[in-house]
Amino acid sequence: MAQAQKPIHISIIGGGLAGLSLSLALHLHSIPCKVYELRPESSKLGGAVMLSPNALRALDSLGIYPRIRDQGFNFESVSLKNGAGATSERYYFGHEELYGYKALRIYRQVLIEELRAMMRERGIPIEFEKKFSRVVEETSEGVTFEFADGGIEFATLLIGADGIHSKVRHYIHPSITPVYSGQLAITTAIPKSVLRFPPGIDYELPASIAGKAGAFVLAPQDVDGSEILAGTQRVFPEHDRAGWDRMAAAQGELKALFQKDMLDWPDIVQSALENVREGNISIWPYYTVPRLDQWASAGRKVIILGDAAHAIPPTAGQGVNQAFEDTYTFALLLAKVFKNRTEKFEVMLAFWQRFRLGRVDRVLDVTKQMNNKRLPKTEQDKLAKELVWQYETETTGEGGQLGWLYGLRLDDEVEKWGGEGF
């Protein structure tokens, strides 16, 4: 690859957060690319995402953070509360003093539109309603691939940023399919004004509130905190995609499931559930991708990242943040290779994959601990202590427990690649 001297061009399948951020990171290093997105440009994506300092630092370097900082809800921690409203523990998503950034909860569509605007300003092409079909041929020169409409394209590298049900991943790992965790999240959005806060308590939001059935989350998700995400998760049998679609459409049945055993929750949760409206309820079945030791094809010209490589349940809020880490570090390392054609792409790729796998493995451990923390207390007590999230302020300092996650400087990690074996 280093000796090819042909014009470099990267094709990115998937115009979600991972694909768009990758295009901006590549452009920063003068690496030409094009994004292909399955959905129409007019399609709208619901929900909000939680951005933590590890991702915000990368987005800041790309010029994205200053544009989005004031378009979402800035906060530092989630209060873990008991039924009486007292805070027993905190889980930090950010810490301005320790890590330079608070966490930011922002609507996914707002973030998508800002990334697209930056692409337009920089002249980065994106083509909508393009459904990736298959890899036609992979050679030492690059990849020829086909779309469902019969169109054929060629790229130096083909990057799959096409999500948990990735078609690009199927080329690398044809037998791998997402695995259902057995947990289903049910959420809605409500006005903060309808919540009945316990009197005499400084009730900080976002909060995870313990009840007999597990935990219920109340999280502000707009700039002034006036709209609240309200949701919980339940053990639920798996459906196929059509079954999940039918369930999401049956809003009356979904409302009944959401409000089941409502009186077992503390009053503030009851006030949220009383205000659930049909037509405004969403479900999120938690799927993961089995651990993949390889994120690249045998020829190293087809690569996956983000949810295509490592779908992470949302409990610890790291799914999109790890995708941003993927894209930022991949672009940095790729720039090192393309600026010095004597360096070996395969060596870089192996370094990047080892680094990213190590990070993702550790994030998955924390995510499992937080999932277990949301179980009913009777279920938590059946598990080994190390499998449930433990608050360790006494040993790490307030907000410092996740320093390994939020404090890492990705540019410094990339600089550790010394290019051994060139």
N, C-alpha and C positions, 0 to 999 in steps of 0.2 A: 504493500500500500504506500509506503513512504517514497518509493521510487516512481510511482505512477505519473506524477506531474500533470495529471489531467485536472481540469477545473473541479473544484470541490463543491459538492452540493448535498445538503442533508434534507431528506424528506421525513416529515413528522406526521404520523397517523394519529389523529386525535386532537381536537381543538378545545379540550378542557383546560383546567388550570395547569396541569403538568406540561401539556404540549405548548400552550401559549407562553408560559414562563421560559421553557427551553428555547423557543424561537428568539425571545428577547435576550437571553443569555448568550446565545450563539452570535447574534447580531453585534453585541457589545464587543466581541472578539473578531468581528469582520468575517464570520463564517456564514456563507449564503445558505438559506434554508427556505422551505415552504411547508405550510401546515395544511393538512386535509382533514376536514371535519364532516362527520356523518349528518349532523342535524342541519336544518335550515338556519340561516343567519337570524331569522326572526324568533327562533325558539327561545323560551325563557326557562331558566333553571331555578328551582325553588330552594328554600333553606338558606342557612348561613354556615360559615366555617369559622373555626377558632384558629387564629394564627399566633404562634408563640415565638419568643426571641430568636430561636435557632433559625427559623424561616424568615422572620422579619429582618434580621441582619443581612441575609442574602438579598431579600427584596429591596432593602435600602441601597445596597451596592448597585442594583440594577435600575435605580431611580423610581422604583414602584412605590415604596413605602410612603414617601412624602405625599403622594397623590391619593393614598387610601386612608391614611392615619385618621383623618377627621370625618371619614364616611362610615365609621362603625363605632362600636361600644368598646372603650378602653377599660381594662380592669387588670387585676393582678392575681386574684385567687378565687377559688370556689369554696364556699363555706360548707362543711359537712355538718348538718344539723340533726339533732334528735327531734322526737315528736313534740317536745315543749318549745322548740325554737332555739335552744341553746346551741352554740357552735362547739363541737367536740374536737374537730380537726380542720385543717385547711389543705387544699391541694392547689399548688401554685402553677398557673399557666404562664406567668411572666413576673418580672420584678425589675422595675426601672433602675433602682439603685444598684442591684447586683449585676444585671445583664444588659442594661441600657435601654430596655424596651418593656413596656407593659404588654400584656396580651391584647389582641384585637379580635373582636367578634364582628364579622361583616357579612352581609348578604352575598351569597355566591354569585348572583347575577351582577351585582355592583362591581365585584372584583373582575369578573369575566369582561365586562364592558370596558373597564379601565385598561386591562391588558390589551384588548383589541384596539382601543384608541392609540395606545403606545405603538402597537404594530403598524397602524396606518401612518402615524407620524414618521416612522422609520422606514416605511416602504417595504415591510415584510409581507409577502403574499400569503393569503389564506383562501382556500377554495372550500365552499360549503356544499352540502349534499353530495359528498363523495364517499361512497361506501367501499372500503378496502375489501378486496376479495382474496388475493393469494399472491405469494411470491412465485414469479415465473422462473427466475434463474438468479443464482448467487454465484459470482465469480470473484477473482482477485481484484477486479476493477470496480465492483459494486453490485447493486441489486436491481433487477428488473422486476416490477410488480404490476399487478392488474387491479382495476376497480370493477365493481359490479356492472357498471355501464359499458364495460369493454375497453375502457381507456387503459393505455399502457404507459408507464413512466419508468425512468431510470434515476438512481441516486447513488452517490458514493457510499452513504450509510442510510439505512431505513430504521427509524426509531418508532417503536410502538409505545405511544402514550395514550392508549385507547381503553384504559380502564380495566376493571376486574374481569370482564367477559371478553378480554382482548382477543381479536382475530390474529394479530401479529404474533402473540405468544403461542398460538396454536402451531405456527410454523416451527418454532423452537422446541416446544414441548407439546406434541399432539395429544398426549394422553392425560394432560393436566386439566382438571376442571375445578372451579371454586367449590369450597366445602362450607356447608351451612353450620353455623355454630350452635343452633338450637335456640338462639335468642332473637326476639323481634322487638324493635323499638317502635313505640307509638307516640306521635308528637302532634302538637298543634301550636298555633300562635294566639295569644290572648292579650288584651290591654292590661297593663300593670294596675290600672285603676280598679279592676274587679277583684283583686286579691285582698283577702282579709288577713292583714298582718297581726300577729299576736301583740297585744298592748304591752307597752313598757319594755319592748325589746328593740334594739337596733338591729333590724333584720337585713343583713347585707345580701345582695344578689350579685352574681349568680350563687345558687345554693343547691345542694343535693340533700334532700330531706328523707330521713329514714322512716320507714313504716313497716307494718307486718309483711307486706308483699315485696319489700326491698327498698329501692330508692326512687325518689321522684325529683326530677330536675326542673328548676325554674331559672332561666337564663335570659337576661336582656340581650336583644339582638339588633337594635337600631341605635342611632347616634345618642339620643337622649334617654334611652332605656325605657321608653314608654311601651314598647311591644316586647312581650315575654315569650320565649320558647317554653312550653310546658310539655313534659314527656316522661315516660318510664319505659322499662323493658320487661318483657315477659318470656317465659319459656313457652315455645310454640312449635308445633310440627311444621316440617318443611313443605312448601308448595313448589310446583314448577313455575316458570315465569308467568304463564297465563293465569295460574292460580293466584299468584301474588297480585296480578293486575285486577282480577275479579274482586279480591279482598279489598284492595285500595278503593275500588269503585263503589263497593257496598258500604257507603258511609254510615247508614243507620246501624248496621251490625257492628261496624268498627267503633262507633260511639259507645254502643253497649259494652263492648269488650274493654274499651278505655275506662269506662266508669264502673266496671265491675268491682264490687266490694269497696265502693267509694268511702263508706263510713269508717273503714279501717284506717284511712289516712288522717293525718293531722288536719285541722280546720283550714289552714292556708291552701293545702292541696285540694281539699274539697271545694274551696271557692274557685280554684282553677278549673276543676272538672265540671263544675256546675255551668261553666261558661264555654264549654266545648261546643262548637257549631259544626253541623254536617256540611261537607264541602270544604272544610278547612283542616281535615285530619290526614296525616301522612303516616306511612309505615316504612320501616327500614329493617329488613331482615339482615342480620349480620353474617356476611360471608367472608371467608379468608381464602387466600391462595396458599396451597402447601408450600413449605420452604423450598425454594429453587436454588440449587447450587450454581446454576448458570443462567445469566440474564442475556446471553448472546448466542447466536447460532454457531454452528461448527466453523463456518467461514468467517465469523466475527464481523459480518457486515449488517446483520439484523440484530437490534438490541431493544430490550424492553426496559421500562422504568415506571415509577409511580405505582398506581394500583395494579397495573398489568404485571408487575414483578412481585409486589408485596402488599396486597390489600390488608389494611390494618383496621380493626373495629374502632369506632369513634370514641370509646370510653375515655381514653387519655388525650383525645384531641390531636393525635399526631399523624393521621393519615395524609392530609394535604401537606403538612409541614415536612414530612419525610419525602414526599414527592418534590417539593421545592429544594430540599437538600440534594436529591438525585440530580435534578436538572442543572442546578448551579455548579456543582462539583464536576459533572460530566462536561459541561461547556468549558470550564477552566482547564481541565486536563486535555481536552481535545485541542484547545488553542495551543497548548504546549507542544503537542505533536505536530500540528499543521504549521507552526511557525518555524519548526526545525525538522525538516523532512528526513533527517537521519534517525530520529527517534522512532521507536517501535510502537505502533498503535496497540498491538496485542499486549505489550507489557503494561501500558497505561490502563487498558481495559481490565486486566487482571487486578491491578492495584485498586482501581475504582470499585470494582465489584467486591473485593475483600473488605474494603473500608465500609461500603454501604451495607453489606450483609451484617457486619458486626454491629453497626448502629441499629439496624432494623431489628435484629435479634433482641437487643437490649430493650428497645421500645416495646416489642411484643410482650416481654416479660412484665413490664410495668402495666401494660394494657390489661393483661390477664389479672394482675393484682387488683386493678381498679374495677374490672368486671366483677370479681369476687367480692369487692367491697360493697357493691350494690346489691348483693344477695341479701335475703332476710338473715337476721342475726343467727337464727337457729341453723341455717345452712353454712354461714361463715364459720361457726364454731366446730363444724365437722372437718374443716380443712386445716392443713399445717399452717402455722403462723406465717411462714415466709411466702405463702401463696395469696395472702391478703395484704393490701396496702397498709403500711404502718407509718404513722406520722412521727418524724424523727427530728423535730426542731431542737431537742436538747443536745443533739450531737452535731447537727449540720447548720444550726442557725436558722432564723426565720427566712423561709424562701430558698434556702440553700440546698435542700435535699436533691433537687434535680439539676444541680450545677453541671453535671456531666452532659446533660441534654441541652440545656438552654445556653450554657456559657461557651460551648465549643465554637471556635472561629474556623469556618470552613476553608478560608484562604490559607490559614496556617497548616491545616491538615493536607491540603493539596501540595504545599511546598515541601512536605515530607517525602514526596515522590522524587527520589533522586535519579531515577532513570537507569537503575542498575540493569545490566543486560543489553544496553544499546549496542 
